Amino acid sequence: MTESDIASIEDETGLVLPAAYRNTLLNYPQPLIDAGDEHGQGPENYELYNNLKPLRIANCYESEYDDHCPDSFFFIGDNGCGEAFAIDTSDDSCPVYVFSPHVGEFEGTEDGKPGLLCATIGEYVERVKRGYKRG
């Protein structure tokens, strides 16, 4: 991803992405790039998007999550089974939340509010790396 790519998605969504997430996109972790297979099945197309197409699909078009998500949420990935991962752009620490349509609400809560998955984007990146190491 480039600064231009990030600026275009910010323009399209009307959100300012936190510095920690911007840095992750601009310096996408090599272990996550290496984790993908020859069919493009890797974190850059799932858990932590690293190109504009899935970011646009998740954030710029009407989706099943729109009625359940705060306006400050920005989707950064999914697990391929319906769960989606989002950051809260209003929080500089860049916490990552999970949403699961399987229960019709944010996972891990009884009141439909977001379920916190990781306190920071850095913690989330490490979680994704561990998942692909176990692979």
FITIMI-754473 format. One record per residue: residue number from 1; residue in three letters; x, y, z of N, C-alpha, C, O in turn. Coordinates in Angstrom, 2 decimals. Each point is the difference from the previous one (the first is absolute). Layout:
// residues N
- NUM;ALA;X;Y;Z;X;Y;Z;X;Y;Z;X;Y;Z $
...
***
This chain:
// residues 135
- 1;MET;0.85;-1.17;0.00;-0.85;1.17;0.00;0.89;1.24;0.00;1.12;-0.01;0.52 $
- 2;THR;-1.64;1.04;-1.11;0.72;1.27;-0.05;-0.81;1.08;0.72;-1.16;-0.20;0.33 $
- 3;GLU;1.80;1.33;-0.09;-0.71;1.15;0.60;-1.19;0.40;-0.87;-1.06;0.36;0.51 $
- 4;SER;1.25;-0.44;-1.83;-1.08;0.34;-0.93;-1.18;-0.95;0.15;-1.16;0.43;-0.01 $
- 5;ASP;1.44;-1.73;0.16;-1.05;-0.99;0.22;-0.77;0.32;1.28;-1.23;-0.02;0.02 $
- 6;ILE;1.97;0.31;1.03;-0.63;0.29;1.29;-0.84;1.27;-0.09;-1.11;0.04;0.51 $
- 7;ALA;1.65;0.98;-1.17;-0.75;1.25;-0.16;-1.29;-0.23;-0.77;-1.03;0.60;0.32 $
- 8;SER;1.07;-1.47;-1.33;-1.21;-0.24;-0.79;-1.07;-0.70;0.83;-1.18;0.33;-0.12 $
- 9;ILE;1.57;-1.29;0.96;-1.00;-0.69;0.82;-0.53;0.93;1.10;-1.16;-0.09;0.38 $
- 10;GLU;2.02;0.98;0.12;-0.48;0.98;0.97;-1.00;0.95;-0.65;-1.03;0.33;0.60 $
- 11;ASP;1.31;0.10;-1.81;-0.93;0.87;-0.72;-1.33;-0.69;-0.23;-1.06;0.61;0.16 $
- 12;GLU;1.11;-1.88;-0.54;-1.23;-0.74;-0.31;-0.84;-0.28;1.24;-1.23;-0.01;-0.07 $
- 13;THR;1.88;-0.21;1.21;-0.74;-0.34;1.22;-0.29;1.21;0.88;-0.90;-0.04;0.83 $
- 14;GLY;1.65;1.11;-1.02;-0.15;1.17;0.87;0.64;-0.19;1.36;-0.24;0.79;0.91 $
- 15;LEU;1.04;-1.83;-0.75;0.68;-0.29;1.26;1.48;0.33;-0.11;0.59;-0.11;-1.07 $
- 16;VAL;0.00;0.51;2.18;1.44;0.17;0.08;0.54;-1.22;0.72;-0.35;-0.26;1.16 $
- 17;LEU;1.19;-0.49;-1.84;0.52;-1.24;0.59;1.09;0.32;1.02;0.85;0.85;-0.25 $
- 18;PRO;-0.87;-1.53;1.40;1.00;0.25;1.04;1.42;-0.28;-0.50;0.21;-0.86;-0.86 $
- 19;ALA;0.75;1.59;1.41;1.40;-0.14;-0.41;0.50;-1.44;0.12;0.73;-0.47;-0.86 $
- 20;ALA;-1.12;-0.22;1.92;0.47;-1.38;0.20;-0.47;-0.91;-1.14;0.76;-0.86;-0.45 $
- 21;TYR;-1.99;1.03;0.00;-0.51;-0.82;-1.10;0.64;0.41;-1.32;0.36;-0.86;-0.81 $
- 22;ARG;-0.22;2.16;0.58;0.66;0.49;-1.21;1.41;-0.60;-0.10;0.41;-0.46;-1.06 $
- 23;ASN;0.31;0.48;2.18;1.35;-0.54;0.02;0.01;-1.49;-0.32;0.89;-0.48;-0.70 $
- 24;THR;-1.88;-0.24;1.20;-0.10;-1.44;-0.30;-0.20;-0.22;-1.50;0.62;-0.89;-0.58 $
- 25;LEU;-1.47;1.70;-0.04;-0.22;-0.14;-1.44;1.23;0.38;-0.81;0.34;-0.67;-0.98 $
- 26;LEU;0.33;1.73;1.38;1.17;0.47;-0.74;1.21;-0.91;0.18;0.88;-0.06;-0.86 $
- 27;ASN;-0.84;-0.65;1.97;1.11;-0.91;0.31;-0.56;-1.38;0.31;0.26;-0.57;1.06 $
- 28;TYR;-1.04;0.05;-2.00;-0.70;-1.27;0.23;1.01;-1.07;0.40;1.02;-0.17;-0.68 $
- 29;PRO;-1.28;-0.54;1.76;0.97;-0.97;0.53;0.35;-1.11;-1.00;-0.89;-0.68;-0.52 $
- 30;GLN;2.17;0.51;0.26;0.46;-1.01;-0.96;-0.49;-1.41;0.35;-0.37;-0.74;-0.92 $
- 31;PRO;0.35;0.34;2.20;-0.50;-1.35;0.30;-1.45;-0.22;-0.48;-0.37;-1.12;-0.35 $
- 32;LEU;-0.42;2.18;0.33;-1.38;-0.15;-0.48;-0.04;-0.09;-1.52;-0.85;-0.70;-0.56 $
- 33;ILE;1.74;1.39;-0.11;0.10;-0.13;-1.47;0.44;-1.42;-0.34;-0.55;-0.62;-0.90 $
- 34;ASP;1.54;0.13;1.62;0.54;-1.34;-0.26;-1.01;-1.11;0.34;0.12;-1.11;-0.52 $
- 35;ALA;-1.09;1.40;1.36;-0.98;-1.01;0.43;-0.99;-0.37;-1.09;-0.62;-1.06;0.07 $
- 36;GLY;0.46;1.90;-1.08;-0.96;-0.29;-1.07;0.46;-1.14;-0.88;1.19;-0.29;-0.10 $
- 37;ASP;-2.15;-0.36;-0.55;0.36;-1.07;-0.92;-0.12;0.48;-1.44;-0.30;1.17;-0.25 $
- 38;GLU;0.55;-2.05;-0.69;0.00;0.37;-1.43;-1.38;0.40;-0.51;-0.11;0.53;-1.10 $
- 39;HIS;-0.92;-0.78;1.86;-1.37;0.34;-0.40;-0.49;1.29;0.65;-1.18;0.35;-0.10 $
- 40;GLY;2.09;0.36;0.76;-0.39;1.25;0.65;-0.72;-0.19;1.31;-0.66;0.92;0.49 $
- 41;GLN;0.77;-2.11;0.07;-0.66;-0.29;1.27;0.96;0.32;1.14;0.79;-0.84;0.41 $
- 42;GLY;-0.86;2.04;0.07;0.87;0.42;1.09;-0.61;1.19;0.71;-1.07;0.48;-0.38 $
- 43;PRO;1.74;-0.02;1.42;-0.57;1.08;0.80;-0.26;1.29;-0.76;-0.90;0.76;0.38 $
- 44;GLU;1.65;-0.48;-1.45;-0.22;1.25;-0.73;-1.35;0.03;-0.70;-0.47;1.08;-0.39 $
- 45;ASN;-0.15;-2.22;0.21;-1.33;-0.06;-0.60;-1.07;-0.43;1.00;-1.18;-0.08;-0.34 $
- 46;TYR;1.58;-0.18;1.54;-0.95;-0.42;1.03;0.17;0.81;1.28;-0.56;1.10;0.12 $
- 47;GLU;1.31;-1.61;0.83;0.04;0.58;1.35;0.48;1.45;0.06;-0.44;0.77;0.85 $
- 48;LEU;1.35;-0.40;-1.75;0.55;1.36;0.01;0.22;0.44;-1.44;1.07;-0.20;-0.58 $
- 49;TYR;-2.12;0.78;0.01;0.04;0.41;-1.40;1.22;0.89;-0.28;0.35;0.87;0.80 $
- 50;ASN;0.27;-1.12;-1.95;1.14;0.80;-0.41;-0.16;0.50;-1.43;0.99;0.23;-0.69 $
- 51;ASN;-2.22;-0.07;0.25;-0.24;0.62;-1.31;-1.36;0.67;0.01;-0.85;-0.27;0.86 $
- 52;LEU;0.66;1.15;-1.81;-1.19;0.85;0.00;-1.31;-0.73;-0.26;-1.03;0.37;0.56 $
- 53;LYS;1.04;-1.39;-1.40;-1.27;-0.63;-0.38;-0.79;-0.50;1.21;-1.16;0.38;0.17 $
- 54;PRO;1.74;-1.23;0.69;-0.81;-0.46;1.14;-0.31;1.12;0.99;-1.05;-0.02;0.65 $
- 55;LEU;1.96;1.00;-0.52;-0.28;1.13;0.89;-1.21;0.79;-0.50;-0.84;0.42;0.79 $
- 56;ARG;0.77;-0.22;-2.10;-1.15;0.72;-0.57;-1.28;-0.81;0.17;-1.04;0.55;0.39 $
- 57;ILE;1.10;-1.82;-0.69;-1.18;-0.85;0.13;-0.52;0.02;1.44;-1.21;0.12;0.23 $
- 58;ALA;2.11;-0.22;0.73;-0.40;-0.06;1.40;-0.46;1.34;0.57;-0.81;0.03;0.93 $
- 59;ASN;1.31;1.06;-1.48;-0.24;1.30;0.63;-0.77;1.02;-0.83;-0.50;0.98;0.56 $
- 60;CYS;0.40;-1.17;-1.85;-0.60;1.04;-0.85;-1.34;-0.40;-0.59;-0.68;0.83;-0.61 $
- 61;TYR;0.29;-2.07;0.80;-1.27;-0.46;-0.55;-0.90;-0.45;1.14;0.48;-0.34;1.08 $
- 62;GLU;-1.76;0.34;-1.32;-0.95;-0.45;1.02;0.30;-1.45;0.34;0.24;-0.82;-0.88 $
- 63;SER;-0.26;0.53;2.17;0.28;-1.37;0.42;-0.92;-0.42;1.13;-0.74;0.81;0.56 $
- 64;GLU;0.80;-2.07;-0.23;-0.82;-0.55;1.08;0.40;0.56;1.36;-0.75;-0.13;0.97 $
- 65;TYR;1.93;0.75;-0.88;0.48;0.50;1.28;-0.44;1.43;0.28;0.10;0.46;1.14 $
- 66;ASP;-0.58;0.27;-2.15;-0.27;1.43;0.13;-0.92;0.35;1.16;0.22;1.00;0.68 $
- 67;ASP;-1.23;-1.79;-0.43;-0.96;0.31;1.06;0.55;-0.25;1.39;-0.60;0.43;0.99 $
- 68;HIS;1.72;-1.13;-0.89;0.52;-0.41;1.29;1.29;0.70;0.41;0.46;-0.16;1.13 $
- 69;CYS;0.13;0.92;-2.03;1.33;0.55;0.24;-0.03;1.49;0.27;-0.73;0.74;-0.67 $
- 70;PRO;1.52;-0.30;1.64;0.16;1.44;0.18;0.60;0.63;-1.27;0.74;-0.66;-0.73 $
- 71;ASP;-1.06;1.91;0.48;0.49;0.68;-1.19;1.52;0.10;-0.05;0.57;0.14;-1.08 $
- 72;SER;0.08;-0.22;2.22;1.46;0.13;0.04;0.72;-1.32;-0.31;1.23;-0.03;-0.04 $
- 73;PHE;-1.98;-1.04;-0.17;0.64;-1.29;-0.29;0.44;-0.08;-1.45;-0.67;0.49;-0.91 $
- 74;PHE;1.82;-1.14;0.71;0.57;-0.23;-1.33;0.41;-1.46;-0.05;0.81;-0.45;0.81 $
- 75;PHE;-1.37;-0.29;-1.76;0.29;-1.43;-0.10;1.35;-0.24;-0.64;0.32;0.54;-1.05 $
- 76;ILE;0.49;-1.38;1.73;1.37;-0.25;-0.44;0.21;-1.43;-0.49;1.05;-0.30;-0.56 $
- 77;GLY;-2.03;-0.58;0.76;0.18;-1.38;-0.42;-1.20;-0.86;0.35;-0.97;0.46;0.60 $
- 78;ASP;1.07;-1.73;-0.98;-1.03;-0.98;0.32;0.64;-1.37;0.07;1.16;-0.17;-0.37 $
- 79;ASN;-1.90;-0.80;0.85;0.56;-1.35;0.10;-0.51;-0.95;-1.08;0.30;-1.19;0.04 $
- 80;GLY;-1.06;1.70;-0.99;-0.51;-0.84;-1.07;-1.22;-0.81;0.39;-0.56;-0.72;-0.84 $
- 81;CYS;0.14;0.81;2.10;-1.15;-0.76;0.48;-1.09;0.92;0.55;-0.87;-0.45;0.74 $
- 82;GLY;0.93;1.73;-1.09;-1.03;0.94;0.42;0.39;0.95;1.10;-0.65;1.04;0.18 $
- 83;GLU;1.69;-1.36;0.57;0.43;0.93;1.03;0.87;1.07;-0.63;0.83;-0.28;-0.86 $
- 84;ALA;-1.03;1.51;1.31;0.76;1.13;-0.53;0.72;0.71;1.14;-0.47;0.00;1.14 $
- 85;PHE;1.61;0.59;-1.47;0.84;0.68;0.99;0.06;1.48;-0.35;0.21;0.36;-1.15 $
- 86;ALA;-0.40;0.48;2.16;-0.04;1.44;-0.22;0.80;0.73;1.06;0.14;-0.46;1.13 $
- 87;ILE;0.40;1.61;-1.52;0.64;0.89;0.95;-0.94;1.15;0.30;-0.89;0.32;-0.79 $
- 88;ASP;1.10;0.29;1.94;-0.74;1.20;0.35;0.89;1.19;-0.33;0.98;0.25;0.70 $
- 89;THR;-1.31;0.47;-1.76;0.85;1.10;-0.46;0.00;1.19;0.95;0.83;0.89;-0.14 $
- 90;SER;-1.74;-0.87;1.11;-0.03;1.11;0.95;0.95;-0.22;1.17;0.12;0.86;0.88 $
- 91;ASP;0.55;-2.00;-0.85;0.90;-0.36;1.09;1.41;-0.18;-0.55;0.24;-0.92;-0.78 $
- 92;ASP;0.69;1.79;1.18;1.37;-0.07;-0.52;0.72;-1.29;0.33;0.95;-0.37;-0.69 $
- 93;SER;-1.38;-0.34;1.74;0.65;-1.26;0.33;-0.39;-1.10;-0.98;0.61;-1.07;-0.02 $
- 94;CYS;-1.61;1.34;-0.80;-0.39;-0.87;-1.11;-0.43;-1.41;0.46;0.56;-0.99;-0.47 $
- 95;PRO;-1.53;0.91;1.38;-0.50;-1.32;0.40;-0.71;-0.69;-1.15;-0.56;0.64;-0.89 $
- 96;VAL;0.60;-1.97;0.92;-0.63;-0.81;-1.05;-1.19;-0.74;0.61;0.11;-0.62;1.06 $
- 97;TYR;-1.24;0.69;-1.75;-1.24;-0.63;0.44;-0.42;-1.07;-0.99;0.39;0.03;-1.17 $
- 98;VAL;-1.18;-0.98;1.65;-0.51;-1.06;-0.87;-1.52;0.09;-0.04;-0.67;0.26;1.00 $
- 99;PHE;0.15;-0.48;-2.20;-1.45;-0.05;-0.20;-0.34;-1.34;-0.62;0.64;-0.43;-0.96 $
- 100;SER;-1.64;-0.22;1.51;-0.42;-1.30;-0.50;-1.48;0.02;-0.35;-0.84;0.09;0.90 $
- 101;PRO;0.51;-0.19;-2.18;-1.41;-0.05;-0.38;-0.68;-1.30;0.41;-1.22;-0.12;-0.08 $
- 102;HIS;2.02;-0.85;0.50;-0.58;-1.27;0.41;-0.89;0.15;1.22;-0.94;-0.78;0.20 $
- 103;VAL;1.23;1.77;0.61;-0.83;0.23;1.17;-0.84;1.26;-0.17;-0.81;0.33;0.87 $
- 104;GLY;1.00;0.38;-1.98;-0.80;1.17;-0.29;0.43;1.25;0.74;-0.61;1.06;-0.15 $
- 105;GLU;1.65;-1.16;0.94;0.51;1.13;0.76;1.52;-0.10;0.04;0.59;-0.94;-0.53 $
- 106;PHE;0.02;1.92;1.17;1.44;-0.09;0.20;0.28;-1.16;0.92;-0.66;-0.18;1.03 $
- 107;GLU;1.64;-0.62;-1.40;0.36;-1.17;0.78;0.47;0.41;1.39;0.65;1.03;0.18 $
- 108;GLY;-0.98;-1.84;0.78;0.52;0.20;1.34;-0.76;0.99;0.86;0.46;0.35;1.08 $
- 109;THR;-1.60;0.11;-1.54;-0.77;0.95;0.79;-1.46;-0.43;0.04;-0.47;-0.74;-0.86 $
- 110;GLU;-0.22;1.22;1.87;-1.42;-0.29;0.09;-0.85;1.18;-0.45;-1.20;-0.14;-0.20 $
- 111;ASP;1.84;1.30;0.03;-0.76;1.20;-0.33;0.19;0.46;-1.45;-0.46;1.09;-0.36 $
- 112;GLY;1.11;-1.90;-0.46;0.18;0.36;-1.39;1.13;0.96;-0.27;0.17;0.44;-1.14 $
- 113;LYS;0.61;-0.11;2.16;1.14;0.89;-0.19;1.21;-0.81;-0.46;0.03;-1.23;0.15 $
- 114;PRO;0.97;1.91;-0.70;1.14;-0.71;-0.55;0.73;-0.86;1.02;0.10;0.35;1.18 $
- 115;GLY;0.39;-1.48;-1.65;0.81;-0.87;0.83;1.46;0.30;-0.23;0.50;-0.18;-1.11 $
- 116;LEU;0.20;0.63;2.14;1.42;0.33;-0.13;0.80;-1.28;-0.20;-0.10;-0.93;0.80 $
- 117;LEU;0.88;0.89;-1.86;0.85;-1.15;-0.29;1.43;0.27;0.46;0.60;-0.84;0.67 $
- 118;CYS;-0.05;2.00;-1.03;1.37;0.38;0.36;0.02;1.48;0.36;-0.71;0.80;-0.60 $
- 119;ALA;1.53;-0.44;1.58;0.06;1.38;0.47;0.68;0.94;-0.99;-0.26;1.21;0.02 $
- 120;THR;1.12;-1.76;-0.88;0.72;0.83;-0.98;0.13;-0.74;-1.32;-0.17;-1.22;-0.05 $
- 121;ILE;0.46;1.95;-1.01;0.22;-0.63;-1.31;1.26;-0.86;0.05;0.06;-1.04;-0.66 $
- 122;GLY;0.95;1.46;1.42;1.22;-0.80;0.13;-0.27;-1.36;0.62;0.53;-1.01;-0.44 $
- 123;GLU;-1.37;0.99;1.46;-0.40;-1.26;0.64;-0.75;-0.88;-1.00;0.19;-1.21;-0.03 $
- 124;TYR;-1.04;1.83;-0.77;-0.75;-0.74;-1.01;0.93;-0.60;-1.06;-0.17;-1.16;-0.38 $
- 125;VAL;1.15;1.93;-0.08;0.97;-0.51;-0.98;0.71;-1.23;0.56;0.16;-0.99;-0.70 $
- 126;GLU;0.25;1.05;1.95;0.68;-1.15;0.62;-0.94;-1.19;0.10;0.43;-1.14;-0.18 $
- 127;ARG;-1.69;1.38;0.45;-0.99;-1.08;0.06;-0.14;-0.68;-1.36;-0.06;-1.23;-0.09 $
- 128;VAL;0.00;2.03;-0.97;-0.12;-0.55;-1.35;1.25;-0.79;-0.36;-0.09;-1.08;-0.58 $
- 129;LYS;1.26;1.60;0.91;1.26;-0.72;-0.26;-0.02;-1.36;0.68;0.34;-1.01;-0.62 $
- 130;ARG;-0.73;0.98;1.90;-0.05;-1.28;0.73;-0.96;-0.98;-0.67;0.29;-1.19;-0.09 $
- 131;GLY;-1.42;1.69;-0.38;-0.97;-0.86;-0.67;0.55;-0.65;-1.25;-0.31;-1.16;-0.29 $
- 132;TYR;1.13;1.88;-0.46;0.57;-0.57;-1.22;1.19;-0.89;0.29;0.32;-0.87;-0.81 $
- 133;LYS;0.36;1.07;1.92;1.10;-0.90;0.39;-0.55;-1.37;0.34;0.61;-1.02;-0.31 $
- 134;ARG;-1.79;1.00;0.96;-0.62;-1.28;0.37;-0.54;-0.71;-1.22;-0.04;-1.23;-0.07 $
- 135;GLY;-0.38;2.06;-0.91;-0.58;-0.35;-1.24;-0.30;-1.31;-0.41;-0.50;-0.20;-1.10 $
***
